[in-house]
Amino acid sequence: MSDDVKERILDWVKQQKKSKLYFNDLCKAVPEIKMMQAKKFVNELVSEGKLKYWSSGSTTMYMLPSEGDVAKEEKGMN
């Protein structure tokens, strides 16, 4: 189930017009689960490098890693 939920979150993020999304926006991808469960899945996606944090200093948002970030991580440069 967890892989299915994470895949749904990622697919939903990829369909959005905005590149940076709030956590509440990500919860819309899986409305049937509680926010605490969604937070766990989103944090796992960040740990796996499939999502990353973006911060303005006062607000934390989530975004897909850029192509360059993925290439650096694969080469162990991150």
C-alpha positions in Angstrom: 0.0 0.0 0.0 2.7 2.5 0.9 4.3 2.3 -2.6 0.9 2.8 -4.2 0.3 5.9 -2.0 3.8 7.4 -2.7 3.3 6.7 -6.5 -0.1 8.5 -6.4 1.5 11.5 -4.6 4.3 11.7 -7.1 2.0 11.4 -10.1 -0.2 14.1 -8.7 2.8 16.4 -8.2 3.9 15.9 -11.7 0.5 16.9 -13.0 0.5 20.2 -11.2 1.2 23.5 -12.9 3.1 24.9 -10.0 6.6 23.6 -9.3 6.5 24.2 -5.5 3.6 22.9 -3.4 2.5 23.1 0.2 2.0 20.0 2.3 -1.8 20.6 2.3 -1.6 20.5 -1.5 0.1 17.1 -1.5 -2.6 15.8 0.8 -5.2 16.4 -2.0 -3.5 13.5 -3.9 -4.6 11.0 -1.2 -7.7 12.5 0.5 -8.7 9.1 2.0 -5.7 9.0 4.4 -5.1 11.1 7.5 -2.6 14.0 7.4 -0.2 12.3 9.7 0.0 9.2 7.4 0.4 11.5 4.4 3.3 13.3 6.2 5.0 9.9 6.7 4.8 9.1 3.0 5.9 12.6 1.9 8.9 12.4 4.3 9.8 9.0 2.8 9.7 10.5 -0.7 12.0 13.2 0.5 14.4 10.6 2.0 14.3 8.6 -1.2 15.2 11.8 -3.2 11.9 11.7 -5.2 10.8 15.0 -3.6 12.8 17.7 -2.0 12.2 20.6 0.3 12.2 24.2 -0.7 12.2 26.9 1.9 11.7 30.7 1.7 12.9 31.0 5.3 9.4 31.2 6.7 7.6 28.6 4.6 8.6 25.1 3.6 7.3 23.7 0.4 7.9 20.5 -1.6 9.0 20.1 -5.2 10.4 17.5 -7.6 14.2 17.4 -7.8 15.6 18.9 -10.9 17.3 16.8 -13.6 20.7 18.1 -12.4 20.0 17.1 -8.8 19.2 13.6 -9.8 22.4 13.3 -11.9 24.5 14.6 -9.1 23.0 12.1 -6.6 23.5 9.2 -9.0 27.2 10.1 -9.2 27.4 10.6 -5.5 28.1 14.3 -5.7 25.3 15.4 -3.5 
